[in-house]
Structures are given as C-alpha cells and as structure tokens.
Amino acid sequence: MEDWWVSLEMFDKVVWIIAFSVSLIFLVQTVMTFIGMDSDVGMDADFDGDMGDDSGPFQLFTFRNFINFFLGFSWTVIALRSQVPNLTLLVLIASFVGAGIVTGIMFMFYFMGKMQQSGTMDIKQSIGKSADVYLTIPGYKNGMGKVHVNIQGSIRELDAITEADTLPSGSLVKVVSVIEERVLVVEKLN
C-alpha cells in the first residue's frame, strides 16, 4: 500500500484525500440522518446584517451540497484517470458530474417537497357536494345531525342542520352553506 501511495502524483494524492474525506463525511451524514440526528445542529453566531430568505426553493451553497459535489467530483476523477489523459478535460468532466449530482439531489428534494400535503381540511370545499345523512337531522334548525361528505379525497363526518323538514338517516342531501366554520347547512336532494 505504501508503494502505491508513494507512486501517485501530487494531483492524484489530493484527489484520493478528498475522496476519502468526503466519503467518510457522507457516510456519517447518512447514518445520522437514518438514526434521526439530522444536520440541524445548533450553532450560535453574533453579527449584524439583513439575512432575508431570498433563496427560493433551493439553497445551493450548503454543506451537504459541498459534500455531494466533491463526492461526485473526486470519484469521477479516480474512475476516469486512466481513460482521460488530458488533466483539464478530466477536471471539467468531473466538475460536470459533481454539479449534476448536486442538481439531481436538489430537484429530487424539490419534487418530494411538492408531494407534501396539508392535513388541514377546508370545510368550505364541501359546498355544492352531495352527502349522506348519518344521524337524523331535525328540521327547521331544531338541532344537529351528522352527514358523511367527501372533502379533499376523504370521507368526513360533520355536523349538519337543515332549514326544511327532518332528514332521516340514509337520506341524500346537498351541502348549501357552512356556518360557524364547522356546521353544514344541507337540503334534501330531489
């Protein structure tokens, strides 16, 4: 092993040191992520300045992106060193690979972020929809019953009143309006 290291040129030694260092850091980050210790380590700094969040959906210059870039860069140089004799071309190719890895990971997280959805139900989306009476709704606003209505892809059980005659269980109704942000006003479907 010592002969191998001594026989390397200075450029190759630097690339191998970078490759091993960033690979070790990447491995530690990965293990910490899977055991729940993400890299949001508290760090205090005392300085003045405006740090508005103009970064948009991506943050390009992060420690993880730095590690990902040099991970792709260094291992590409090592893998292609014997096939690409021109050092400038090799560094250029490795830089594109490193930048491609960072870009790919950023887009992956961007699209994963778009898959998130809020668990908050918007009850106003029930207006105009049909519902099934679950518990009898007394007529003329004399009390509340319950209906099952499909809101945002889920069947919800909500309180309901009617301004007409009593609506027995199993009746098909239409949601007319919402009062107090929690009670549906319904009418019988013809």
Stockholm file with secondary structure:
# STOCKHOLM 1.0

chainA/1-190         MEDWWVSLEMFDKVVWIIAFSVSLIFLVQTVMTFIGMDSDVGMDADFDGDMGDDSGPFQLFTFRNFINFFLGFSWTVIALRSQVPNLTLLVLIASFVGAGIVTGIMFMFYFMGKMQQSGTMDIKQSIGKSADVYLTIPGYKNGMGKVHVNIQGSIRELDAITEADTLPSGSLVKVVSVIEERVLVVEKLN
#=GR chainA/1-190 SS CHHHHHHSCHHHHHHHHHHHHHHHHHHHHHHHHHTTCCSCCCCCCCCCCCCCCCCTTCCCSCHHHHHHHHHHHHHHHHHHTTTCCCHHHHHHHHHHHHHHHHHHHHHHHHHHHHTCCCCCCCGGGGTTCEEEEEECBCSTTSSCEEEEEEETTEEEEEEEEESSSCBCTTCEEEEEEEETTTEEEEEECC
#=GC SS_cons         CHHHHHHSCHHHHHHHHHHHHHHHHHHHHHHHHHTTCCSCCCCCCCCCCCCCCCCTTCCCSCHHHHHHHHHHHHHHHHHHTTTCCCHHHHHHHHHHHHHHHHHHHHHHHHHHHHTCCCCCCCGGGGTTCEEEEEECBCSTTSSCEEEEEEETTEEEEEEEEESSSCBCTTCEEEEEEEETTTEEEEEECC
//
